[in-house]
Amino acid sequence: MISGELREYAELPDRFAWVPEGSSVSRFDDGRVCVVQGVTWASVSAVSVDDDAVAELVNEVRALVAPIKLCTWWLGPSTRPADLPARLLELGLSEPRDRVTTVRALALTREPPQPADEIAVEVVADFADFVAARDVQWDAFEVPAERRERLRGELRRDFDESAKLGVPVTFLARLDGRPAATAMAIPSDRGVFLIAGATAPWARGRGLYRALVHARWEFAAARGTPALVTQADPATSYPILKRLGFEDVCEIARIEDARQSTGST
């Protein structure tokens, strides 16, 4: 049985995520909207405004988020007004460039299946493993070489910050000693939010995704918060997570602000 508190967390993980002081990530939450943003991205959720306040809210969010950042709105069943996705599209926002218009919020409250013995998963503790994890992620998502080079210049800063503050937590899975898959975890008082799971193309179908879920379950249990939540693409990770025991919570619409991709004001 999924509690109401856990359902709320699965729908609105940004509201409950641990954002430590001194992080490059910040959170603004005034009860009407929650905006979490990092150096290159922003996430908008927990929207609750009157029908006639939508345009004003869009302007307020744009004032908070620099135009160069990729800004995504995550709109679940608690969103008010209920037709906000359509209203945002009418105001000039757009469907996501990755074409994932909806995701499924899921929760897990019991230990998932054990991984295969030949898979070794560790929390990333040194810079070399951090770079290896990012290389796996870039391979999995076919990130172009030019973008990889730009991102590579940020790796040292990202690693130093995560090592100092303890968030996000990066996991690296090896198969036959070779880096093969990676994923991250963001802790909270209610459980752990799973993000950024990726498996190298050569290693797919070997149980690595399952191993990373189990490792993050162990991490959550060790913290005294034995619950996992995530938001999954129905076409990719969702079927796997369901087989591992995750339960459906809700469906979430995704909308992007078009100005973020053009840099216009």
DRENPA-3360 file (N, C-alpha, C; in nm, 2 decimals, always signed):
BEGIN
1 = MISGELRE = +0.08/-0.12/+0.00/+0.00/+0.00/+0.00/+0.09/+0.13/+0.00 ~ +0.06/+0.21/-0.09/+0.14/+0.34/-0.10/+0.07/+0.45/-0.02 ~ +0.13/+0.51/+0.07/+0.07/+0.61/+0.16/+0.05/+0.73/+0.08 ~ -0.04/+0.82/+0.13/-0.06/+0.95/+0.07/+0.06/+1.03/+0.06 ~ +0.14/+1.03/+0.17/+0.27/+1.10/+0.17/+0.36/+1.06/+0.06 ~ +0.37/+0.93/+0.04/+0.46/+0.88/-0.07/+0.41/+0.91/-0.20 ~ +0.27/+0.91/-0.22/+0.21/+0.95/-0.35/+0.25/+1.09/-0.38 ~ +0.24/+1.18/-0.28/+0.27/+1.32/-0.30/+0.42/+1.33/-0.34;
9 = YAELPDRF = +0.50/+1.26/-0.28/+0.65/+1.27/-0.31/+0.67/+1.22/-0.45 ~ +0.61/+1.11/-0.49/+0.63/+1.06/-0.63/+0.58/+1.16/-0.73 ~ +0.48/+1.23/-0.71/+0.43/+1.33/-0.80/+0.51/+1.46/-0.80 ~ +0.56/+1.50/-0.68/+0.63/+1.63/-0.66/+0.76/+1.61/-0.60 ~ +0.85/+1.53/-0.65/+0.98/+1.51/-0.59/+1.06/+1.63/-0.56 ~ +1.05/+1.73/-0.65/+1.13/+1.86/-0.63/+1.10/+1.93/-0.50 ~ +0.97/+1.92/-0.46/+0.93/+1.99/-0.34/+1.00/+1.93/-0.22 ~ +1.04/+1.80/-0.22/+1.09/+1.73/-0.10/+1.23/+1.69/-0.11;
17 = AWVPEGSS = +1.30/+1.72/-0.23/+1.44/+1.68/-0.25/+1.53/+1.76/-0.15 ~ +1.63/+1.70/-0.11/+1.73/+1.76/-0.03/+1.82/+1.86/-0.12 ~ +1.81/+1.99/-0.09/+1.89/+2.09/-0.16/+1.98/+2.16/-0.06 ~ +2.10/+2.11/-0.04/+2.19/+2.16/+0.07/+2.23/+2.30/+0.04 ~ +2.26/+2.37/+0.14/+2.31/+2.51/+0.13/+2.45/+2.50/+0.07 ~ +2.48/+2.60/-0.02/+2.60/+2.60/-0.10/+2.60/+2.52/-0.23 ~ +2.49/+2.46/-0.26/+2.48/+2.39/-0.38/+2.45/+2.48/-0.50 ~ +2.49/+2.43/-0.62/+2.46/+2.51/-0.74/+2.31/+2.49/-0.78;
25 = VSRFDDGR = +2.24/+2.41/-0.71/+2.10/+2.39/-0.73/+2.02/+2.47/-0.63 ~ +1.92/+2.54/-0.67/+1.84/+2.62/-0.58/+1.69/+2.58/-0.59 ~ +1.61/+2.62/-0.49/+1.47/+2.59/-0.50/+1.39/+2.71/-0.45 ~ +1.29/+2.75/-0.53/+1.19/+2.85/-0.49/+1.06/+2.78/-0.48 ~ +0.99/+2.79/-0.37/+0.86/+2.73/-0.35/+0.77/+2.82/-0.26 ~ +0.67/+2.88/-0.32/+0.59/+2.97/-0.24/+0.45/+2.92/-0.22 ~ +0.43/+2.79/-0.25/+0.30/+2.72/-0.23/+0.22/+2.73/-0.36 ~ +0.25/+2.82/-0.45/+0.18/+2.83/-0.58/+0.26/+2.76/-0.69;
33 = VCVVQGVT = +0.39/+2.75/-0.67/+0.48/+2.69/-0.77/+0.61/+2.65/-0.71 ~ +0.67/+2.54/-0.75/+0.80/+2.50/-0.71/+0.90/+2.51/-0.83 ~ +1.00/+2.59/-0.82/+1.10/+2.60/-0.93/+1.24/+2.55/-0.87 ~ +1.29/+2.44/-0.92/+1.42/+2.40/-0.89/+1.51/+2.42/-1.01 ~ +1.63/+2.47/-0.99/+1.71/+2.49/-1.11/+1.86/+2.48/-1.08 ~ +1.93/+2.43/-1.18/+2.07/+2.42/-1.17/+2.14/+2.51/-1.27 ~ +2.26/+2.48/-1.31/+2.34/+2.57/-1.39/+2.28/+2.58/-1.54 ~ +2.23/+2.47/-1.59/+2.18/+2.47/-1.73/+2.03/+2.43/-1.74;
41 = WASVSAVS = +1.96/+2.40/-1.64/+1.83/+2.35/-1.64/+1.74/+2.41/-1.53 ~ +1.61/+2.39/-1.55/+1.51/+2.43/-1.45/+1.39/+2.34/-1.46 ~ +1.33/+2.32/-1.35/+1.22/+2.23/-1.33/+1.10/+2.30/-1.26 ~ +0.99/+2.30/-1.32/+0.87/+2.37/-1.26/+0.76/+2.26/-1.23 ~ +0.71/+2.27/-1.10/+0.61/+2.17/-1.06/+0.53/+2.23/-0.95 ~ +0.44/+2.15/-0.89/+0.35/+2.19/-0.78/+0.28/+2.32/-0.81 ~ +0.22/+2.33/-0.93/+0.15/+2.45/-0.97/+0.01/+2.45/-0.91 ~ -0.03/+2.56/-0.84/-0.16/+2.57/-0.79/-0.20/+2.72/-0.79;
49 = VDDDAVAE = -0.27/+2.76/-0.90/-0.31/+2.91/-0.91/-0.45/+2.91/-0.97 ~ -0.51/+3.03/-0.96/-0.64/+3.04/-1.02/-0.63/+3.05/-1.17 ~ -0.74/+3.03/-1.24/-0.75/+3.02/-1.38/-0.69/+3.15/-1.44 ~ -0.72/+3.26/-1.38/-0.68/+3.39/-1.44/-0.54/+3.43/-1.40 ~ -0.47/+3.35/-1.33/-0.33/+3.38/-1.29/-0.23/+3.30/-1.37 ~ -0.26/+3.23/-1.47/-0.17/+3.14/-1.54/-0.06/+3.23/-1.61 ~ -0.11/+3.32/-1.69/-0.01/+3.40/-1.77/+0.08/+3.48/-1.68 ~ +0.03/+3.53/-1.57/+0.12/+3.60/-1.47/+0.22/+3.50/-1.41;
57 = LVNEVRAL = +0.18/+3.38/-1.39/+0.27/+3.28/-1.33/+0.38/+3.25/-1.43 ~ +0.35/+3.23/-1.56/+0.45/+3.21/-1.66/+0.55/+3.32/-1.66 ~ +0.51/+3.44/-1.65/+0.60/+3.55/-1.65/+0.69/+3.55/-1.52 ~ +0.63/+3.51/-1.41/+0.71/+3.50/-1.29/+0.82/+3.40/-1.30 ~ +0.78/+3.28/-1.36/+0.88/+3.17/-1.37/+0.99/+3.22/-1.47 ~ +0.95/+3.29/-1.57/+1.06/+3.34/-1.67/+1.15/+3.44/-1.60 ~ +1.10/+3.51/-1.51/+1.18/+3.61/-1.44/+1.28/+3.53/-1.34 ~ +1.25/+3.41/-1.30/+1.33/+3.34/-1.21/+1.44/+3.26/-1.29;
65 = VAPIKLCT = +1.40/+3.21/-1.41/+1.49/+3.12/-1.49/+1.55/+3.19/-1.61 ~ +1.68/+3.19/-1.61/+1.75/+3.25/-1.73/+1.71/+3.18/-1.86 ~ +1.70/+3.26/-1.97/+1.65/+3.21/-2.10/+1.74/+3.10/-2.15 ~ +1.87/+3.09/-2.11/+1.96/+2.99/-2.16/+1.93/+2.85/-2.10 ~ +1.86/+2.84/-2.00/+1.83/+2.71/-1.93/+1.72/+2.64/-1.99 ~ +1.74/+2.51/-2.00/+1.63/+2.42/-2.04/+1.53/+2.41/-1.93 ~ +1.40/+2.46/-1.96/+1.30/+2.47/-1.85/+1.19/+2.38/-1.88 ~ +1.16/+2.28/-1.80/+1.05/+2.19/-1.82/+0.95/+2.20/-1.70;
73 = WWLGPSTR = +0.82/+2.20/-1.74/+0.71/+2.20/-1.65/+0.66/+2.06/-1.63 ~ +0.64/+2.01/-1.51/+0.59/+1.88/-1.47/+0.46/+1.89/-1.41 ~ +0.35/+1.84/-1.47/+0.22/+1.87/-1.43/+0.14/+1.75/-1.41 ~ +0.12/+1.71/-1.28/+0.05/+1.60/-1.24/-0.09/+1.63/-1.20 ~ -0.16/+1.53/-1.14/-0.31/+1.54/-1.11/-0.34/+1.65/-1.00 ~ -0.24/+1.69/-0.92/-0.27/+1.80/-0.82/-0.26/+1.94/-0.88 ~ -0.22/+1.95/-1.01/-0.20/+2.08/-1.07/-0.33/+2.15/-1.08 ~ -0.33/+2.28/-1.05/-0.44/+2.37/-1.07/-0.40/+2.49/-1.14;
81 = PADLPARL = -0.48/+2.53/-1.25/-0.60/+2.46/-1.30/-0.57/+2.33/-1.37 ~ -0.66/+2.24/-1.37/-0.64/+2.11/-1.42/-0.61/+2.11/-1.57 ~ -0.65/+2.21/-1.64/-0.62/+2.21/-1.79/-0.49/+2.30/-1.81 ~ -0.40/+2.30/-1.72/-0.28/+2.39/-1.73/-0.20/+2.35/-1.85 ~ -0.18/+2.22/-1.89/-0.10/+2.19/-2.00/-0.15/+2.26/-2.13 ~ -0.28/+2.25/-2.15/-0.34/+2.32/-2.27/-0.32/+2.47/-2.26 ~ -0.34/+2.53/-2.15/-0.32/+2.67/-2.13/-0.18/+2.71/-2.16 ~ -0.08/+2.63/-2.12/+0.06/+2.67/-2.14/+0.09/+2.66/-2.29;
89 = LELGLSEP = +0.04/+2.56/-2.36/+0.06/+2.56/-2.50/+0.00/+2.68/-2.58 ~ -0.12/+2.72/-2.53/-0.18/+2.84/-2.59/-0.10/+2.97/-2.56 ~ -0.02/+2.97/-2.46/+0.06/+3.08/-2.42/+0.20/+3.08/-2.49 ~ +0.22/+2.98/-2.58/+0.34/+2.97/-2.66/+0.45/+2.87/-2.61 ~ +0.42/+2.80/-2.50/+0.51/+2.69/-2.46/+0.49/+2.58/-2.55 ~ +0.57/+2.47/-2.54/+0.57/+2.37/-2.65/+0.59/+2.23/-2.58 ~ +0.56/+2.13/-2.67/+0.59/+1.99/-2.62/+0.74/+1.97/-2.62 ~ +0.78/+1.88/-2.53/+0.93/+1.86/-2.52/+1.00/+1.82/-2.65;
97 = RDRVTTVR = +1.12/+1.86/-2.66/+1.20/+1.83/-2.78/+1.23/+1.68/-2.79 ~ +1.23/+1.61/-2.68/+1.26/+1.47/-2.68/+1.13/+1.39/-2.71 ~ +1.02/+1.46/-2.72/+0.89/+1.40/-2.76/+0.83/+1.31/-2.65 ~ +0.88/+1.32/-2.53/+0.82/+1.25/-2.42/+0.73/+1.34/-2.35 ~ +0.60/+1.34/-2.39/+0.50/+1.43/-2.35/+0.44/+1.39/-2.21 ~ +0.45/+1.27/-2.17/+0.40/+1.23/-2.04/+0.50/+1.12/-1.98 ~ +0.51/+1.12/-1.85/+0.58/+1.02/-1.78/+0.49/+0.96/-1.67 ~ +0.53/+0.84/-1.62/+0.45/+0.78/-1.52/+0.53/+0.79/-1.38;
105 = ALALTREP = +0.46/+0.84/-1.28/+0.52/+0.85/-1.15/+0.50/+0.71/-1.08 ~ +0.60/+0.66/-1.02/+0.60/+0.52/-0.96/+0.66/+0.52/-0.83 ~ +0.63/+0.43/-0.74/+0.68/+0.42/-0.61/+0.71/+0.27/-0.58 ~ +0.81/+0.25/-0.49/+0.84/+0.11/-0.45/+0.86/+0.11/-0.30 ~ +0.80/+0.02/-0.23/+0.81/+0.02/-0.08/+0.86/-0.12/-0.03 ~ +0.91/-0.20/-0.12/+0.97/-0.33/-0.08/+1.09/-0.36/-0.16 ~ +1.18/-0.44/-0.10/+1.31/-0.47/-0.17/+1.28/-0.53/-0.31 ~ +1.35/-0.47/-0.41/+1.34/-0.53/-0.55/+1.42/-0.65/-0.56;
113 = PQPADEIA = +1.41/-0.72/-0.68/+1.49/-0.84/-0.70/+1.64/-0.82/-0.69 ~ +1.72/-0.92/-0.64/+1.86/-0.91/-0.63/+1.92/-0.91/-0.77 ~ +2.04/-0.84/-0.79/+2.11/-0.84/-0.92/+2.18/-0.97/-0.94 ~ +2.23/-0.98/-1.06/+2.31/-1.10/-1.10/+2.45/-1.09/-1.03 ~ +2.51/-1.20/-1.00/+2.63/-1.20/-0.93/+2.75/-1.13/-1.00 ~ +2.74/-1.14/-1.14/+2.86/-1.09/-1.21/+2.86/-0.94/-1.22 ~ +2.75/-0.87/-1.17/+2.74/-0.72/-1.18/+2.79/-0.66/-1.05 ~ +2.88/-0.57/-1.05/+2.93/-0.50/-0.93/+2.88/-0.35/-0.94;
121 = VEVVADFA = +2.82/-0.31/-0.83/+2.77/-0.17/-0.83/+2.83/-0.10/-0.71 ~ +2.88/+0.02/-0.73/+2.94/+0.10/-0.62/+2.90/+0.24/-0.63 ~ +2.89/+0.31/-0.52/+2.87/+0.45/-0.52/+3.00/+0.52/-0.56 ~ +2.99/+0.61/-0.66/+3.11/+0.68/-0.71/+3.18/+0.76/-0.60 ~ +3.31/+0.74/-0.58/+3.38/+0.81/-0.48/+3.50/+0.88/-0.53 ~ +3.54/+0.86/-0.65/+3.66/+0.93/-0.70/+3.63/+0.99/-0.84 ~ +3.71/+1.08/-0.88/+3.68/+1.15/-1.01/+3.69/+1.06/-1.13 ~ +3.78/+0.97/-1.13/+3.79/+0.88/-1.25/+3.66/+0.80/-1.27;
129 = DFVAARDV = +3.60/+0.75/-1.16/+3.48/+0.68/-1.18/+3.36/+0.77/-1.21 ~ +3.37/+0.89/-1.17/+3.27/+0.99/-1.20/+3.27/+1.02/-1.35 ~ +3.39/+1.03/-1.41/+3.41/+1.05/-1.55/+3.36/+0.93/-1.63 ~ +3.39/+0.81/-1.58/+3.35/+0.69/-1.64/+3.20/+0.68/-1.65 ~ +3.13/+0.72/-1.54/+2.99/+0.71/-1.53/+2.93/+0.81/-1.64 ~ +2.98/+0.93/-1.65/+2.93/+1.02/-1.75/+2.95/+0.97/-1.89 ~ +3.07/+0.91/-1.91/+3.09/+0.85/-2.05/+2.99/+0.75/-2.08 ~ +2.95/+0.66/-1.99/+2.85/+0.56/-2.01/+2.72/+0.63/-2.04;
137 = QWDAFEVP = +2.68/+0.73/-1.96/+2.56/+0.80/-1.98/+2.56/+0.87/-2.12 ~ +2.66/+0.93/-2.16/+2.67/+0.99/-2.29/+2.66/+0.89/-2.40 ~ +2.72/+0.78/-2.39/+2.71/+0.67/-2.49/+2.57/+0.62/-2.50 ~ +2.50/+0.60/-2.39/+2.36/+0.55/-2.38/+2.27/+0.65/-2.45 ~ +2.29/+0.78/-2.44/+2.20/+0.88/-2.49/+2.25/+0.94/-2.62 ~ +2.36/+0.88/-2.67/+2.42/+0.92/-2.80/+2.44/+1.07/-2.81 ~ +2.51/+1.12/-2.70/+2.54/+1.26/-2.70/+2.65/+1.29/-2.80 ~ +2.63/+1.39/-2.89/+2.73/+1.43/-2.99/+2.86/+1.47/-2.93;
145 = AERRERLR = +2.97/+1.44/-3.00/+3.10/+1.47/-2.96/+3.13/+1.61/-2.92 ~ +3.07/+1.70/-2.99/+3.09/+1.85/-2.96/+3.03/+1.88/-2.83 ~ +2.91/+1.83/-2.80/+2.84/+1.86/-2.67/+2.92/+1.79/-2.56 ~ +2.97/+1.67/-2.58/+3.05/+1.60/-2.48/+3.17/+1.68/-2.44 ~ +3.24/+1.75/-2.53/+3.35/+1.82/-2.50/+3.32/+1.95/-2.41 ~ +3.20/+2.01/-2.44/+3.16/+2.12/-2.36/+3.13/+2.07/-2.22 ~ +3.06/+1.96/-2.21/+3.02/+1.91/-2.08/+3.14/+1.86/-2.00 ~ +3.24/+1.81/-2.07/+3.36/+1.76/-2.00/+3.43/+1.87/-1.91;
153 = GELRRDFD = +3.42/+1.99/-1.96/+3.48/+2.10/-1.88/+3.41/+2.13/-1.75 ~ +3.29/+2.07/-1.73/+3.21/+2.10/-1.61/+3.23/+1.98/-1.51 ~ +3.29/+1.87/-1.55/+3.29/+1.75/-1.47/+3.36/+1.77/-1.34 ~ +3.47/+1.84/-1.34/+3.55/+1.85/-1.21/+3.46/+1.93/-1.11 ~ +3.40/+2.04/-1.16/+3.31/+2.12/-1.07/+3.20/+2.03/-1.01 ~ +3.13/+1.96/-1.10/+3.02/+1.88/-1.06/+3.06/+1.77/-0.96 ~ +3.17/+1.71/-0.99/+3.22/+1.60/-0.89/+3.25/+1.66/-0.76 ~ +3.33/+1.77/-0.76/+3.37/+1.83/-0.63/+3.25/+1.87/-0.55;
161 = ESAKLGVP = +3.15/+1.93/-0.61/+3.03/+1.97/-0.54/+2.95/+1.85/-0.48 ~ +2.93/+1.75/-0.56/+2.86/+1.63/-0.51/+2.94/+1.56/-0.40 ~ +3.07/+1.56/-0.41/+3.15/+1.49/-0.31/+3.14/+1.57/-0.18 ~ +3.14/+1.71/-0.19/+3.13/+1.79/-0.07/+3.00/+1.79/+0.00 ~ +2.89/+1.79/-0.08/+2.76/+1.81/-0.03/+2.68/+1.68/-0.02 ~ +2.73/+1.57/-0.08/+2.66/+1.44/-0.07/+2.53/+1.43/-0.16 ~ +2.52/+1.51/-0.26/+2.40/+1.50/-0.35/+2.43/+1.57/-0.48 ~ +2.39/+1.51/-0.59/+2.33/+1.38/-0.60/+2.43/+1.27/-0.58;
169 = VTFLARLD = +2.38/+1.15/-0.55/+2.47/+1.03/-0.53/+2.47/+0.96/-0.67 ~ +2.59/+0.93/-0.72/+2.61/+0.86/-0.85/+2.65/+0.72/-0.82 ~ +2.59/+0.63/-0.89/+2.62/+0.49/-0.89/+2.68/+0.44/-1.02 ~ +2.78/+0.35/-1.02/+2.84/+0.30/-1.14/+2.84/+0.15/-1.13 ~ +2.78/+0.08/-1.23/+2.78/-0.06/-1.24/+2.88/-0.11/-1.34 ~ +2.95/-0.22/-1.30/+3.05/-0.28/-1.39/+3.02/-0.42/-1.43 ~ +3.05/-0.46/-1.55/+3.03/-0.59/-1.60/+3.16/-0.64/-1.65 ~ +3.21/-0.75/-1.59/+3.34/-0.80/-1.62/+3.45/-0.69/-1.60;
177 = GRPAATAM = +3.43/-0.61/-1.50/+3.52/-0.51/-1.47/+3.51/-0.38/-1.55 ~ +3.42/-0.38/-1.65/+3.41/-0.26/-1.74/+3.29/-0.18/-1.70 ~ +3.31/-0.04/-1.69/+3.19/+0.04/-1.67/+3.08/+0.02/-1.77 ~ +2.96/-0.01/-1.72/+2.86/-0.06/-1.81/+2.72/+0.02/-1.79 ~ +2.70/+0.07/-1.67/+2.57/+0.14/-1.65/+2.59/+0.24/-1.53 ~ +2.50/+0.34/-1.53/+2.51/+0.44/-1.42/+2.37/+0.49/-1.39 ~ +2.36/+0.55/-1.27/+2.23/+0.61/-1.23/+2.26/+0.70/-1.11 ~ +2.16/+0.78/-1.08/+2.18/+0.87/-0.97/+2.06/+0.86/-0.87;
185 = AIPSDRGV = +2.08/+0.91/-0.75/+1.98/+0.91/-0.64/+1.98/+1.05/-0.58 ~ +1.86/+1.10/-0.55/+1.85/+1.23/-0.48/+1.77/+1.20/-0.35 ~ +1.83/+1.21/-0.23/+1.76/+1.17/-0.11/+1.66/+1.28/-0.06 ~ +1.57/+1.23/+0.02/+1.48/+1.32/+0.09/+1.44/+1.25/+0.22 ~ +1.36/+1.32/+0.30/+1.31/+1.26/+0.43/+1.20/+1.16/+0.40 ~ +1.15/+1.16/+0.28/+1.04/+1.06/+0.25/+1.09/+0.94/+0.17 ~ +1.21/+0.94/+0.12/+1.26/+0.83/+0.04/+1.37/+0.88/-0.05 ~ +1.39/+0.81/-0.16/+1.50/+0.85/-0.26/+1.44/+0.86/-0.40;
193 = FLIAGATA = +1.47/+0.96/-0.47/+1.42/+0.99/-0.60/+1.53/+0.93/-0.70 ~ +1.48/+0.85/-0.79/+1.58/+0.79/-0.89/+1.58/+0.87/-1.02 ~ +1.70/+0.90/-1.07/+1.71/+0.98/-1.19/+1.83/+0.92/-1.27 ~ +1.83/+0.96/-1.40/+1.95/+0.94/-1.48/+2.00/+0.80/-1.50 ~ +1.91/+0.70/-1.50/+1.96/+0.57/-1.53/+2.00/+0.55/-1.68 ~ +2.11/+0.49/-1.70/+2.16/+0.47/-1.84/+2.25/+0.35/-1.85 ~ +2.23/+0.27/-1.95/+2.31/+0.15/-1.98/+2.38/+0.16/-2.11 ~ +2.51/+0.13/-2.11/+2.59/+0.14/-2.24/+2.52/+0.04/-2.34;
201 = PWARGRGL = +2.52/+0.08/-2.47/+2.45/-0.01/-2.57/+2.50/-0.15/-2.57 ~ +2.63/-0.17/-2.55/+2.69/-0.30/-2.56/+2.65/-0.39/-2.44 ~ +2.60/-0.33/-2.33/+2.57/-0.41/-2.21/+2.42/-0.43/-2.18 ~ +2.34/-0.38/-2.27/+2.19/-0.39/-2.25/+2.14/-0.54/-2.25 ~ +2.04/-0.56/-2.17/+1.98/-0.69/-2.16/+2.05/-0.78/-2.07 ~ +2.14/-0.73/-1.98/+2.22/-0.81/-1.89/+2.18/-0.79/-1.74 ~ +2.08/-0.71/-1.71/+2.03/-0.69/-1.58/+2.10/-0.58/-1.50 ~ +2.16/-0.49/-1.58/+2.23/-0.38/-1.51/+2.13/-0.27/-1.45;
209 = YRALVHAR = +2.03/-0.25/-1.52/+1.93/-0.15/-1.47/+1.87/-0.20/-1.34 ~ +1.84/-0.33/-1.34/+1.79/-0.39/-1.22/+1.89/-0.38/-1.10 ~ +2.02/-0.40/-1.13/+2.12/-0.39/-1.03/+2.13/-0.25/-0.97 ~ +2.11/-0.15/-1.06/+2.12/-0.01/-1.01/+2.00/+0.02/-0.92 ~ +1.88/-0.03/-0.96/+1.77/-0.01/-0.88/+1.79/-0.07/-0.74 ~ +1.84/-0.19/-0.73/+1.86/-0.26/-0.61/+1.96/-0.18/-0.52 ~ +2.07/-0.13/-0.58/+2.17/-0.06/-0.51/+2.11/+0.07/-0.45 ~ +2.03/+0.13/-0.52/+1.97/+0.25/-0.47/+1.86/+0.22/-0.36;
217 = WEFAAARG = +1.80/+0.10/-0.37/+1.71/+0.06/-0.26/+1.79/+0.04/-0.13 ~ +1.91/-0.03/-0.14/+1.99/-0.05/-0.03/+2.04/+0.09/+0.03 ~ +2.07/+0.18/-0.05/+2.10/+0.32/-0.01/+1.99/+0.38/+0.07 ~ +1.87/+0.37/+0.01/+1.75/+0.43/+0.08/+1.72/+0.36/+0.22 ~ +1.73/+0.23/+0.22/+1.71/+0.16/+0.34/+1.81/+0.19/+0.45 ~ +1.94/+0.20/+0.41/+2.05/+0.24/+0.50/+2.03/+0.37/+0.56 ~ +1.96/+0.46/+0.49/+1.93/+0.60/+0.54/+1.81/+0.60/+0.64 ~ +1.74/+0.49/+0.64/+1.62/+0.48/+0.72/+1.50/+0.54/+0.65;
225 = TPALVTQA = +1.50/+0.55/+0.52/+1.39/+0.59/+0.43/+1.37/+0.49/+0.32 ~ +1.32/+0.37/+0.35/+1.31/+0.26/+0.26/+1.19/+0.28/+0.16 ~ +1.21/+0.37/+0.07/+1.11/+0.39/-0.04/+1.18/+0.46/-0.16 ~ +1.14/+0.41/-0.28/+1.20/+0.47/-0.40/+1.08/+0.53/-0.48 ~ +1.11/+0.65/-0.54/+1.01/+0.70/-0.63/+1.09/+0.74/-0.76 ~ +1.02/+0.74/-0.87/+1.08/+0.79/-1.00/+0.97/+0.83/-1.09 ~ +1.01/+0.89/-1.20/+0.91/+0.93/-1.31/+0.97/+0.87/-1.44 ~ +0.90/+0.78/-1.50/+0.95/+0.69/-1.60/+0.88/+0.72/-1.74;
233 = DPATSYPI = +0.96/+0.71/-1.84/+0.92/+0.71/-1.98/+0.84/+0.58/-2.01 ~ +0.71/+0.59/-2.05/+0.63/+0.47/-2.07/+0.69/+0.38/-2.18 ~ +0.77/+0.44/-2.27/+0.83/+0.36/-2.38/+0.96/+0.29/-2.35 ~ +1.02/+0.33/-2.24/+1.16/+0.27/-2.21/+1.16/+0.21/-2.07 ~ +1.18/+0.29/-1.97/+1.21/+0.23/-1.83/+1.08/+0.19/-1.76 ~ +0.97/+0.24/-1.80/+0.84/+0.20/-1.73/+0.82/+0.05/-1.72 ~ +0.82/-0.02/-1.83/+0.80/-0.17/-1.82/+0.89/-0.24/-1.73 ~ +1.02/-0.20/-1.73/+1.12/-0.26/-1.65/+1.09/-0.24/-1.50;
241 = LKRLGFED = +1.06/-0.11/-1.47/+1.03/-0.08/-1.33/+0.90/-0.15/-1.28 ~ +0.81/-0.17/-1.36/+0.69/-0.24/-1.32/+0.72/-0.39/-1.29 ~ +0.81/-0.45/-1.37/+0.85/-0.59/-1.34/+0.93/-0.60/-1.21 ~ +0.99/-0.49/-1.17/+1.07/-0.49/-1.05/+0.98/-0.46/-0.92 ~ +0.86/-0.44/-0.94/+0.77/-0.42/-0.83/+0.72/-0.28/-0.80 ~ +0.76/-0.18/-0.89/+0.71/-0.05/-0.87/+0.56/-0.04/-0.89 ~ +0.49/+0.04/-0.82/+0.35/+0.06/-0.83/+0.32/+0.20/-0.89 ~ +0.21/+0.20/-0.98/+0.17/+0.33/-1.04/+0.12/+0.43/-0.94;
249 = VCEIARIE = +0.16/+0.55/-0.95/+0.10/+0.66/-0.87/+0.02/+0.76/-0.95 ~ +0.07/+0.81/-1.06/+0.00/+0.90/-1.15/+0.07/+0.92/-1.28 ~ +0.00/+0.99/-1.37/+0.06/+1.03/-1.49/+0.10/+1.18/-1.49 ~ +0.21/+1.22/-1.54/+0.26/+1.36/-1.54/+0.28/+1.41/-1.68 ~ +0.22/+1.52/-1.71/+0.25/+1.59/-1.84/+0.38/+1.67/-1.83 ~ +0.45/+1.68/-1.95/+0.57/+1.76/-1.96/+0.55/+1.87/-2.06 ~ +0.59/+1.99/-2.03/+0.58/+2.10/-2.12/+0.71/+2.18/-2.11 ~ +0.76/+2.23/-2.22/+0.88/+2.31/-2.22/+0.85/+2.45/-2.27;
257 = DARQSTGS = +0.93/+2.54/-2.21/+0.91/+2.68/-2.25/+1.00/+2.71/-2.38 ~ +0.93/+2.74/-2.49/+1.00/+2.76/-2.62/+1.12/+2.86/-2.61 ~ +1.10/+2.96/-2.53/+1.21/+3.06/-2.53/+1.34/+3.01/-2.48 ~ +1.33/+2.90/-2.40/+1.46/+2.84/-2.35/+1.55/+2.79/-2.45 ~ +1.49/+2.74/-2.56/+1.57/+2.68/-2.67/+1.62/+2.78/-2.77 ~ +1.56/+2.90/-2.77/+1.60/+3.00/-2.87/+1.68/+3.11/-2.81 ~ +1.67/+3.12/-2.67/+1.75/+3.23/-2.61/+1.68/+3.36/-2.62 ~ +1.56/+3.37/-2.67/+1.49/+3.50/-2.69/+1.43/+3.53/-2.55;
265 = T = +1.39/+3.66/-2.54/+1.32/+3.71/-2.42/+1.18/+3.72/-2.44;
% end
